[in-house]
Amino acid sequence: MFKVDVTLTNPKDPGRWFSEKFWVDTGALYTFVPEDRLEAIGIEPIHGRDLILADGRRERRLLGEALFSIQGLEGQITCPVIFAPKESLYLLGVTALENFGVDVDPTSQTLKPIFAVIGGYTASAPDSGKILPYEEITRLDA
C-alpha cells in the first residue's frame, strides 16, 4: 500500500473541502473517511451499507457522496464514501479508482490509466463491429 493526495469536496457546497493523504487500498470496495471530516464539510449520508471489515467484523456504516480529486489525475468525479469511525485511516477504495479509470501499480507505487470497456467490443468499435488492434486504439487516443 502507498499514499496519494486526495481532495474531497461537498458537491452541494464546493467551498467546503479538505485534502488528505489516503492509503490506496485495493482490498476496500469503498473509500473510508473519518465521519467527523465528512461532517465538517457538510457531506450528508444517503443510506446505510452493510460491510465486512478487514478484520472480519460485520458492520453497518453510513454512505454518502463527495467530489474527489486525486493528485496527478484529471478532473473531479463524484464517488461514494463511507462514514468511518473517528480516528480511522483514510482509505481510497477501488470504486473511486475505477471511477477515475486507473489501476494500481504496487511496484512503482503509482496509479496508471487503464482502458475502459463499455458495452463490449461492438458498442465501442467505431465502424459497426470492426475490432481495432491495440496499436490503433492508442493512436486514436493520442
Secondary structure, DSSP 8 states (H G I E B T S, - for coil): --EEEEEEEETTEEEEEEEEEEEE-TT-SSEEEEHHHHHHTT----EEEEEE-TTS-EEEEEEEEEEEEETTS-S-EEEEEEEE-TT---EE-HHHHHHTTEEEETTTTEEEE-----SHHHHH-SSTT----HHHHHHHH-
